[in-house]
Amino acid sequence: MSSPSSEIFRRGVQIQKRTLIAWSAALVLLALSVVGAWPSMEESGALEDFSSGISPEMAAAFGIDQISSASGYLKGNLYAVLLPLLLGLMAVTATAALTGGDEEAGRLELLLALPVARRTVFLVRFLCVTFGLALTSILVWLSVYGSVVSFDMDVSGGGVAAVTLTVGLLAVLHAGVAYAVVGFGIGRGPALGVAAGVLVVGYLLHAIAPMSDALEPLANISPWEWALGSDPLLNGVPWGGVALLVVLSAAIVAAGTYAVDRRDVKNA
């Protein structure tokens, strides 16, 4: 990375430092509270009847079909819905703020005056978000893995690493969607709306489509399905899904980078 790019990266990380600390702390506390509740829930036997009144299809949609087991408990209470959704929202809001938000406020003008291409400024800002997501994912992984070991839960460390990786890549993909919308000059607000909409629709396709024979094939186009459909907590890294997430993320970011280099930058 050249010297101007390094400075842009440093400033981008510095700008999102407080928000990154807040998100990381919140997600780590969430993970610790979920895992910390396992011993009492297991001893009370409350989990045995948790999904008894729910249809198998609905239980699978919310990831609670095997909630009485240690891995099923982690999946249903953390990895099936809550963590992907929150990490995805973190990715979307951070990307929109560092790109579209700063552009609309005029805070990118000084950076654009540096001897560096416009596309590089935006791309490095996206890398700042990716860095933040990676750091947060690592902290969550360490928290969950350390708690799993402490409570002697029947969950493999490799499974925790695999599902945390796929959830992190899912968040990067949605950050890429927000980046591309900003890249085409549509603005921060629409970027937030579109990327959050893609996040929610992807979950609905992954969770609800399998309930209907007619809609079931649609689940295969959901990034959530690529990331979580094979249950990486139990079965390890879904390399095919990881490849799809990485390739689609790269393509979306490339499209946004191409677009931003061929339009006028907004002034405050």
SERO-4910 file (N, C-alpha, C, O; in steps of 0.05 Angstrom, whole numbers):
BEGIN
 pado doro    nc1    nc2    nc3   cac1   cac2   cac3    cc1    cc2    cc3    oc1    oc2    oc3
  Met    A     17    -24      0      0      0      0     18     25      0     36     27     16
  Ser    A     12     44    -18     29     68    -21     25     85      4      6     81     20
  Ser    A     41    106      7     40    123     30     13    138     32      1    138     54
  Pro    A      3    151     10    -23    164     12    -45    144     19    -63    150     35
  Ser    A    -44    120      8    -64    100     14    -63     91     43    -83     86     55
  Ser    A    -39     89     53    -35     82     81    -47    103     99    -60     97    120
  Glu    A    -44    128     92    -55    150    108    -86    150    107    -99    154    127
  Ile    A    -97    144     83   -126    142     80   -137    119     97   -157    122    110
  Phe    A   -122     97     97   -131     74    113   -130     81    143   -148     75    158
  Arg    A   -108     93    151   -105    100    180   -127    119    188   -139    116    210
  Arg    A   -133    139    172   -154    158    179   -181    144    180   -198    149    197
  Gly    A   -186    126    161   -212    112    160   -216     95    185   -238     95    196
  Val    A   -195     81    194   -196     65    218   -201     83    242   -216     76    260
  Gln    A   -187    106    243   -189    124    265   -218    135    267   -229    138    289
  Ile    A   -230    142    244   -257    153    244   -277    134    255   -295    142    270
  Gln    A   -274    108    249   -294     88    258   -286     75    284   -299     56    292
  Lys    A   -265     85    297   -255     72    321   -276     70    343   -280     48    354
  Arg    A   -289     91    350   -309     90    371   -332     72    364   -341     56    381
  Thr    A   -342     74    340   -364     57    331   -355     28    331   -371     10    339
  Leu    A   -331     23    322   -321     -4    321   -318    -16    349   -325    -39    354
  Ile    A   -309      0    368   -306     -9    396   -334    -16    407   -338    -36    421
  Ala    A   -353      2    401   -380     -3    412   -393    -28    400   -404    -44    415
  Trp    A   -391    -32    374   -402    -56    361   -388    -81    371   -401   -101    378
  Ser    A   -362    -80    372   -346   -103    381   -354   -111    410   -358   -134    416
  Ala    A   -355    -91    427   -362    -96    455   -390   -108    458   -394   -127    473
  Ala    A   -409    -97    443   -436   -107    444   -438   -135    434   -452   -152    446
  Leu    A   -425   -142    412   -426   -169    401   -411   -189    418   -420   -212    421
  Val    A   -389   -181    430   -375   -199    448   -392   -204    473   -393   -227    482
  Leu    A   -404   -183    484   -422   -187    507   -446   -205    500   -454   -222    517
  Leu    A   -456   -201    476   -478   -219    468   -469   -248    467   -483   -265    477
  Ala    A   -446   -253    455   -436   -280    453   -430   -292    480   -437   -315    485
  Leu    A   -418   -276    498   -412   -286    525   -438   -292    541   -439   -312    556
  Ser    A   -458   -275    537   -483   -280    552   -498   -304    542   -510   -319    557
  Val    A   -497   -309    515   -510   -332    504   -496   -358    514   -510   -376    523
  Val    A   -470   -359    511   -456   -383    520   -457   -386    550   -458   -408    561
  Gly    A   -456   -364    565   -457   -365    594   -482   -376    605   -483   -386    627
  Ala    A   -504   -374    590   -530   -384    599   -533   -414    595   -552   -426    605
  Trp    A   -515   -426    580   -517   -454    573   -518   -473    597   -535   -490    598
  Pro    A   -499   -471    617   -500   -490    639   -526   -491    654   -537   -512    660
  Ser    A   -537   -467    660   -563   -467    675   -586   -478    658   -603   -492    668
  Met    A   -585   -471    632   -606   -481    614   -605   -511    611   -625   -525    610
  Glu    A   -581   -521    609   -577   -550    606   -586   -565    631   -600   -585    630
  Glu    A   -578   -555    655   -585   -568    680   -615   -567    685   -626   -586    696
  Ser    A   -629   -546    678   -657   -543    683   -674   -561    664   -697   -567    671
  Gly    A   -663   -568    642   -678   -584    622   -698   -568    607   -715   -580    593
  Ala    A   -697   -541    609   -716   -524    595   -714   -526    565   -734   -521    551
  Leu    A   -691   -533    555   -687   -533    526   -701   -557    513   -707   -555    489
  Glu    A   -706   -577    528   -719   -601    516   -747   -595    505   -754   -605    484
  Asp    A   -761   -577    518   -788   -570    509   -790   -544    495   -812   -534    489
  Phe    A   -767   -531    490   -767   -504    479   -781   -502    452   -797   -484    447
  Ser    A   -776   -522    434   -788   -521    407   -810   -541    404   -818   -548    382
  Ser    A   -821   -551    426   -841   -573    424   -867   -564    411   -881   -580    398
  Gly    A   -875   -538    414   -899   -529    403   -896   -516    375   -915   -504    365
  Ile    A   -873   -519    363   -867   -507    337   -863   -529    317   -852   -550    322
  Ser    A   -873   -524    293   -870   -543    271   -841   -547    265   -825   -528    268
  Pro    A   -833   -571    255   -804   -575    248   -794   -555    228   -771   -546    230
  Glu    A   -811   -547    209   -802   -528    188   -796   -501    201   -777   -488    194
  Met    A   -814   -492    219   -810   -466    231   -786   -467    250   -771   -447    252
  Ala    A   -783   -489    264   -760   -491    282   -734   -490    266   -715   -477    275
  Ala    A   -733   -503    243   -709   -502    226   -704   -474    215   -682   -465    213
  Ala    A   -726   -459    210   -724   -432    199   -710   -413    219   -695   -396    212
  Phe    A   -715   -418    245   -703   -401    266   -678   -414    278   -667   -403    297
  Gly    A   -670   -437    267   -646   -450    276   -648   -463    304   -627   -467    317
  Ile    A   -672   -470    312   -676   -481    339   -685   -510    338   -695   -521    358
  Asp    A   -681   -523    315   -690   -550    312   -674   -570    329   -684   -592    335
  Gln    A   -650   -563    336   -633   -580    353   -622   -565    377   -599   -568    385
  Ile    A   -639   -549    388   -630   -530    409   -623   -543    435   -609   -531    452
  Ser    A   -631   -568    439   -624   -582    464   -595   -591    465   -585   -598    486
  Ser    A   -582   -592    442   -553   -599    441   -536   -574    443   -546   -552    439
  Ala    A   -511   -577    450   -494   -554    454   -490   -538    428   -492   -514    427
  Ser    A   -485   -553    406   -482   -540    380   -508   -527    371   -508   -505    360
  Gly    A   -530   -542    375   -556   -531    367   -564   -507    383   -577   -488    373
  Tyr    A   -556   -506    409   -561   -483    425   -546   -458    415   -557   -437    413
  Leu    A   -520   -462    408   -505   -440    397   -516   -430    371   -517   -406    365
  Lys    A   -523   -449    354   -534   -443    328   -560   -427    331   -563   -406    319
  Gly    A   -579   -437    347   -605   -424    350   -604   -397    363   -620   -379    356
  Asn    A   -587   -394    383   -586   -369    398   -566   -348    389   -567   -325    398
  Leu    A   -548   -356    371   -527   -337    363   -523   -337    333   -525   -316    320
  Tyr    A   -516   -360    321   -506   -360    294   -527   -363    272   -521   -356    249
  Ala    A   -551   -372    278   -571   -376    257   -583   -349    248   -588   -346    224
  Val    A   -588   -331    266   -601   -306    259   -587   -281    271   -580   -263    256
  Leu    A   -584   -281    297   -577   -257    311   -550   -246    303   -548   -222    296
  Leu    A   -529   -262    305   -502   -252    298   -499   -244    269   -489   -222    263
  Pro    A   -509   -260    250   -507   -251    221   -522   -225    216   -513   -208    201
  Leu    A   -546   -223    229   -561   -198    225   -547   -174    236   -546   -153    223
  Leu    A   -537   -176    261   -524   -153    273   -498   -146    260   -492   -123    256
  Leu    A   -482   -166    253   -456   -161    240   -461   -149    212   -446   -132    203
  Gly    A   -482   -159    199   -489   -147    173   -498   -118    175   -490   -102    158
  Leu    A   -513   -111    195   -521    -84    199   -497    -66    206   -495    -43    197
  Met    A   -479    -77    222   -454    -63    227   -439    -57    202   -429    -34    198
  Ala    A   -437    -77    184   -423    -73    159   -436    -52    141   -422    -36    129
  Val    A   -462    -53    139   -477    -35    122   -475     -6    131   -469     12    116
  Thr    A   -479     -2    157   -478     25    168   -450     37    167   -447     61    160
  Ala    A   -430     21    172   -402     31    171   -394     38    143   -381     59    138
  Thr    A   -402     22    124   -394     27     96   -408     52     86   -396     69     73
  Ala    A   -434     54     91   -449     77     82   -438    103     94   -437    124     81
  Ala    A   -430    102    119   -420    126    133   -392    134    122   -388    158    117
  Leu    A   -374    115    118   -347    121    110   -345    129     81   -326    142     72
  Thr    A   -365    121     65   -364    128     36   -385    149     30   -378    172     26
  Gly    A   -410    141     28   -431    160     21   -435    182     42   -439    206     34
  Gly    A   -433    176     67   -437    196     88   -416    218     87   -422    241     88
  Asp    A   -391    209     85   -369    228     84   -369    244     58   -361    267     57
  Glu    A   -377    231     36   -379    246     10   -400    268     12   -395    290      3
  Glu    A   -424    262     22   -445    281     23   -438    304     43   -448    326     39
  Ala    A   -422    298     63   -415    318     83   -390    335     74   -383    354     87
  Gly    A   -378    327     51   -355    341     41   -329    334     55   -308    347     50
  Arg    A   -329    312     70   -305    305     85   -285    289     68   -262    284     77
  Leu    A   -293    281     44   -274    267     26   -258    286      8   -239    277     -5
  Glu    A   -265    311      8   -252    330    -10   -222    332     -5   -206    333    -24
  Leu    A   -214    332     20   -185    334     27   -170    309     18   -148    310      7
  Leu    A   -183    286     22   -170    261     13   -168    259    -17   -148    249    -28
  Leu    A   -189    269    -31   -188    269    -60   -168    288    -72   -161    286    -96
  Ala    A   -158    307    -55   -137    325    -65   -110    312    -63    -90    323    -75
  Leu    A   -107    289    -50    -82    275    -48    -74    263    -75    -92    258    -92
  Pro    A    -49    258    -80    -40    245   -105    -47    216   -106    -29    198   -107
  Val    A    -73    210   -106    -82    182   -107   -109    182   -122   -125    201   -120
  Ala    A   -114    161   -137   -138    159   -153   -163    159   -136   -162    149   -113
  Arg    A   -185    170   -147   -210    170   -132   -219    142   -125   -229    138   -103
  Arg    A   -216    124   -143   -225     96   -138   -209     84   -114   -220     68    -99
  Thr    A   -184     93   -111   -168     83    -89   -178     93    -62   -179     78    -42
  Val    A   -187    118    -61   -198    130    -37   -222    114    -28   -224    106     -4
  Phe    A   -240    108    -46   -264     94    -39   -258     65    -32   -269     53    -13
  Leu    A   -240     52    -47   -234     24    -43   -220     21    -16   -225      1     -1
  Val    A   -202     39     -9   -188     37     17   -208     41     40   -205     29     61
  Arg    A   -228     59     36   -249     62     56   -264     36     60   -271     29     83
  Phe    A   -269     22     39   -282     -5     41   -264    -24     56   -274    -40     72
  Leu    A   -239    -23     51   -220    -41     65   -219    -34     95   -215    -52    111
  Cys    A   -224     -9    102   -226     -2    130   -249    -16    144   -247    -26    166
  Val    A   -272    -17    130   -295    -31    140   -289    -61    142   -296    -74    162
  Thr    A   -277    -72    122   -270   -101    122   -251   -107    146   -254   -128    159
  Phe    A   -232    -90    150   -214    -93    173   -230    -93    200   -225   -110    217
  Gly    A   -248    -75    202   -265    -74    227   -281    -99    230   -284   -109    252
  Leu    A   -293   -109    208   -309   -134    210   -291   -157    217   -299   -174    233
  Ala    A   -267   -159    206   -249   -181    213   -241   -180    242   -241   -200    255
  Leu    A   -235   -156    252   -228   -153    280   -251   -161    299   -246   -176    318
  Thr    A   -275   -152    293   -298   -159    309   -303   -189    308   -309   -201    328
  Ser    A   -301   -201    284   -306   -230    281   -286   -246    298   -293   -266    310
  Ile    A   -261   -237    297   -241   -251    313   -246   -249    343   -243   -269    357
  Leu    A   -255   -226    352   -261   -223    380   -285   -240    388   -285   -252    410
  Val    A   -305   -241    371   -328   -258    377   -320   -288    377   -328   -303    395
  Trp    A   -303   -296    358   -294   -323    357   -278   -330    382   -283   -352    394
  Leu    A   -260   -313    391   -245   -318    415   -262   -320    439   -258   -337    457
  Ser    A   -283   -303    441   -301   -303    463   -317   -329    464   -320   -341    486
  Val    A   -328   -337    441   -344   -361    441   -327   -386    446   -334   -403    462
  Tyr    A   -304   -387    433   -287   -411    436   -277   -413    465   -277   -435    477
  Gly    A   -269   -390    477   -260   -391    504   -282   -400    523   -277   -415    542
  Ser    A   -306   -391    518   -329   -398    535   -336   -427    532   -342   -441    551
  Val    A   -335   -437    507   -341   -465    501   -322   -483    516   -330   -503    527
  Val    A   -297   -476    515   -277   -492    530   -281   -490    560   -279   -511    574
  Ser    A   -287   -467    570   -291   -463    599   -315   -480    609   -314   -491    631
  Phe    A   -337   -480    593   -360   -495    602   -361   -524    592   -381   -538    596
  Asp    A   -339   -532    580   -337   -560    570   -361   -568    552   -372   -589    556
  Met    A   -368   -550    534   -390   -556    516   -381   -574    493   -358   -573    485
  Asp    A   -399   -590    484   -392   -609    463   -394   -595    436   -411   -601    419
  Val    A   -376   -577    431   -374   -561    407   -345   -560    399   -328   -554    415
  Ser    A   -339   -565    373   -311   -565    364   -302   -536    359   -317   -519    351
  Gly    A   -276   -532    365   -264   -506    360   -264   -499    330   -267   -476    322
  Gly    A   -260   -520    314   -260   -516    285   -288   -508    275   -290   -491    257
  Gly    A   -309   -518    287   -336   -511    280   -342   -482    286   -354   -468    271
  Val    A   -333   -473    310   -337   -445    318   -322   -427    299   -332   -406    291
  Ala    A   -297   -434    292   -282   -418    273   -295   -417    245   -296   -396    232
  Ala    A   -306   -440    236   -318   -442    210   -343   -424    208   -346   -409    189
  Val    A   -361   -426    228   -386   -411    226   -380   -381    230   -394   -365    219
  Thr    A   -360   -374    247   -353   -346    250   -342   -335    224   -347   -312    217
  Leu    A   -326   -351    210   -315   -342    184   -338   -337    164   -338   -316    150
  Thr    A   -357   -356    162   -378   -352    142   -396   -329    148   -405   -314    131
  Val    A   -401   -325    174   -418   -302    182   -403   -276    176   -415   -256    167
  Gly    A   -377   -275    180   -361   -252    174   -361   -246    144   -364   -222    136
  Leu    A   -358   -266    128   -359   -262     99   -386   -253     89   -388   -238     70
  Leu    A   -407   -263    102   -434   -254     95   -437   -224    100   -449   -210     85
  Ala    A   -425   -215    122   -426   -186    129   -410   -170    108   -419   -149    100
  Val    A   -387   -180    100   -371   -166     79   -387   -164     53   -385   -143     40
  Leu    A   -401   -184     46   -418   -183     22   -438   -160     23   -441   -146      3
  His    A   -451   -157     45   -471   -136     48   -458   -108     50   -470    -88     42
  Ala    A   -434   -108     61   -419    -82     60   -413    -75     31   -414    -52     24
  Gly    A   -407    -96     15   -402    -91    -13   -426    -80    -28   -424    -64    -46
  Val    A   -450    -90    -20   -475    -79    -32   -478    -50    -27   -484    -34    -45
  Ala    A   -474    -42     -1   -475    -13      6   -454      3     -9   -460     25    -19
  Tyr    A   -430     -8    -11   -408      6    -26   -416     10    -55   -411     31    -66
  Ala    A   -427    -10    -68   -434     -8    -96   -456     13   -101   -455     28   -120
  Val    A   -476     14    -83   -497     34    -86   -485     62    -84   -492     79    -99
  Val    A   -468     66    -64   -454     92    -62   -437     97    -86   -435    120    -96
  Gly    A   -424     76    -96   -406     79   -120   -421     90   -144   -410    105   -160
  Phe    A   -446     82   -147   -462     92   -169   -475    119   -164   -490    130   -180
  Gly    A   -468    131   -141   -476    158   -135   -504    161   -124   -515    183   -126
  Ile    A   -516    140   -114   -544    141   -106   -547    153    -78   -568    164    -72
  Gly    A   -526    151    -62   -527    165    -36   -527    146    -12   -532    122    -15
  Arg    A   -522    158     11   -519    142     36   -546    129     44   -546    106     51
  Gly    A   -568    145     44   -593    134     53   -602    110     36   -609     89     48
  Pro    A   -603    113     10   -610     90     -7   -591     67     -3   -599     43     -5
  Ala    A   -565     72      1   -546     50      5   -553     34     30   -552     10     30
  Leu    A   -561     48     51   -569     35     76   -594     18     71   -596     -5     79
  Gly    A   -614     30     57   -639     16     52   -636     -8     34   -646    -29     40
  Val    A   -621     -5     12   -617    -27     -6   -601    -50      7   -610    -73      5
  Ala    A   -579    -44     20   -563    -65     32   -577    -79     54   -576   -103     57
  Ala    A   -591    -63     71   -607    -76     93   -629    -93     81   -636   -114     92
  Gly    A   -642    -83     59   -663    -99     46   -652   -125     35   -665   -146     38
  Val    A   -629   -124     23   -616   -149     12   -610   -168     35   -614   -192     32
  Leu    A   -601   -157     58   -595   -174     81   -620   -188     91   -620   -212     96
  Val    A   -642   -174     93   -667   -185    104   -679   -205     84   -688   -227     91
  Val    A   -680   -197     58   -691   -215     38   -675   -241     36   -687   -262     32
  Gly    A   -649   -238     38   -632   -262     37   -639   -281     60   -640   -305     56
  Tyr    A   -644   -270     84   -651   -287    106   -678   -300    101   -681   -324    107
  Leu    A   -698   -285     91   -724   -296     86   -723   -319     66   -736   -340     69
  Leu    A   -707   -316     45   -704   -337     25   -691   -362     38   -700   -384     33
  His    A   -671   -357     55   -657   -379     68   -675   -394     88   -674   -418     90
  Ala    A   -692   -379    102   -708   -390    124   -735   -399    116   -745   -420    124
  Ile    A   -749   -383     99   -777   -388     93   -781   -404     68   -799   -421     67
  Ala    A   -764   -400     48   -768   -414     22   -768   -444     25   -784   -457     11
  Pro    A   -751   -456     42   -752   -486     44   -779   -497     55   -783   -521     53
  Met    A   -796   -480     66   -822   -489     76   -841   -496     54   -861   -510     58
  Ser    A   -836   -485     30   -854   -490      7   -839   -504    -15   -816   -497    -22
  Asp    A   -851   -525    -26   -838   -540    -48   -834   -522    -72   -814   -525    -86
  Ala    A   -853   -504    -76   -850   -486   -100   -828   -465    -96   -815   -458   -116
  Leu    A   -824   -456    -72   -804   -435    -67   -777   -446    -59   -757   -431    -58
  Glu    A   -775   -471    -52   -751   -483    -41   -726   -477    -59   -705   -472    -48
  Pro    A   -728   -479    -86   -704   -473   -102   -693   -445    -98   -669   -440   -102
  Leu    A   -710   -426    -90   -701   -399    -86   -681   -396    -63   -665   -378    -62
  Ala    A   -682   -415    -44   -663   -414    -22   -635   -416    -31   -617   -405    -18
  Asn    A   -630   -429    -54   -603   -432    -64   -590   -407    -74   -566   -405    -77
  Ile    A   -606   -386    -79   -594   -361    -88   -589   -342    -65   -580   -319    -69
  Ser    A   -595   -350    -40   -591   -333    -17   -562   -336     -7   -553   -358     -2
  Pro    A   -548   -313     -3   -522   -314      9   -522   -327     37   -503   -339     46
  Trp    A   -545   -324     51   -547   -337     78   -545   -367     75   -533   -381     91
  Glu    A   -557   -378     53   -556   -406     49   -527   -415     43   -518   -436     52
  Trp    A   -512   -399     27   -485   -406     21   -468   -406     47   -450   -423     50
  Ala    A   -474   -387     65   -458   -385     89   -465   -405    110   -448   -416    124
  Leu    A   -491   -410    113   -501   -425    137   -517   -450    130   -523   -466    148
  Gly    A   -523   -454    104   -540   -476     97   -530   -504    104   -545   -522    109
  Ser    A   -504   -507    103   -492   -533    109   -485   -537    138   -472   -557    146
  Asp    A   -493   -518    155   -488   -519    184   -458   -522    190   -449   -542    199
  Pro    A   -443   -500    184   -414   -501    188   -405   -506    217   -383   -515    222
  Leu    A   -422   -499    237   -416   -505    265   -411   -534    269   -395   -542    286
  Leu    A   -426   -551    255   -423   -580    257   -405   -592    236   -390   -611    241
  Asn    A   -407   -581    212   -395   -594    189   -370   -580    178   -359   -589    158
  Gly    A   -361   -559    190   -337   -545    181   -342   -525    159   -365   -520    152
  Val    A   -321   -514    148   -323   -493    128   -336   -503    102   -327   -523     90
  Pro    A   -358   -490     93   -370   -497     67   -355   -483     45   -361   -461     37
  Trp    A   -335   -496     34   -316   -483     16   -331   -473     -9   -323   -452    -20
  Gly    A   -351   -487    -19   -366   -477    -42   -380   -452    -35   -380   -433    -51
  Gly    A   -393   -451    -12   -407   -426     -4   -388   -403      1   -394   -380     -6
  Val    A   -365   -409     13   -344   -388     17   -335   -377    -10   -332   -353    -12
  Ala    A   -331   -394    -29   -322   -385    -56   -343   -367    -68   -336   -346    -80
  Leu    A   -368   -374    -66   -390   -358    -77   -391   -331    -63   -394   -310    -76
  Leu    A   -388   -330    -37   -389   -305    -22   -365   -287    -30   -369   -263    -34
  Val    A   -342   -299    -33   -318   -283    -40   -320   -272    -68   -314   -249    -73
  Val    A   -328   -289    -87   -329   -281   -115   -351   -260   -119   -346   -240   -133
  Leu    A   -374   -264   -107   -396   -244   -110   -388   -217    -97   -394   -196   -108
  Ser    A   -375   -219    -73   -367   -194    -60   -347   -179    -77   -349   -155    -80
  Ala    A   -327   -193    -89   -307   -181   -106   -320   -168   -130   -312   -146   -138
  Ala    A   -340   -182   -142   -353   -171   -166   -369   -146   -160   -368   -127   -175
  Ile    A   -383   -146   -137   -399   -123   -130   -381    -99   -123   -387    -76   -131
  Val    A   -359   -104   -108   -341    -82   -102   -327    -71   -127   -323    -47   -130
  Ala    A   -320    -89   -145   -308    -80   -171   -327    -63   -186   -319    -43   -198
  Ala    A   -353    -70   -187   -373    -54   -201   -375    -26   -188   -377     -6   -202
  Gly    A   -376    -25   -161   -378      0   -148   -353     17   -152   -356     42   -155
  Thr    A   -330      5   -152   -305     20   -157   -304     31   -185   -295     53   -189
  Tyr    A   -313     15   -204   -313     24   -232   -332     48   -235   -326     67   -249
  Ala    A   -355     47   -222   -375     68   -224   -365     94   -211   -369    115   -223
  Val    A   -353     92   -188   -345    117   -174   -323    131   -189   -320    156   -186
  Asp    A   -308    117   -205   -286    129   -220   -296    144   -245   -281    158   -258
  Arg    A   -322    141   -251   -334    152   -275   -357    171   -269   -374    175   -287
  Arg    A   -358    181   -246   -379    200   -239   -367    224   -223   -344    222   -214
  Asp    A   -382    245   -221   -374    268   -205   -378    262   -175   -398    249   -168
  Val    A   -360    271   -159   -363    268   -130   -379    291   -119   -375    314   -127
  Lys    A   -398    285   -102   -415    306    -90   -400    324    -72   -381    316    -58
  Asn    A   -408    349    -71   -397    369    -52   -417    374    -30   -441    371    -34
  Ala    A   -406    383     -7   -424    389     16   -442    412      9   -458    420     26
***
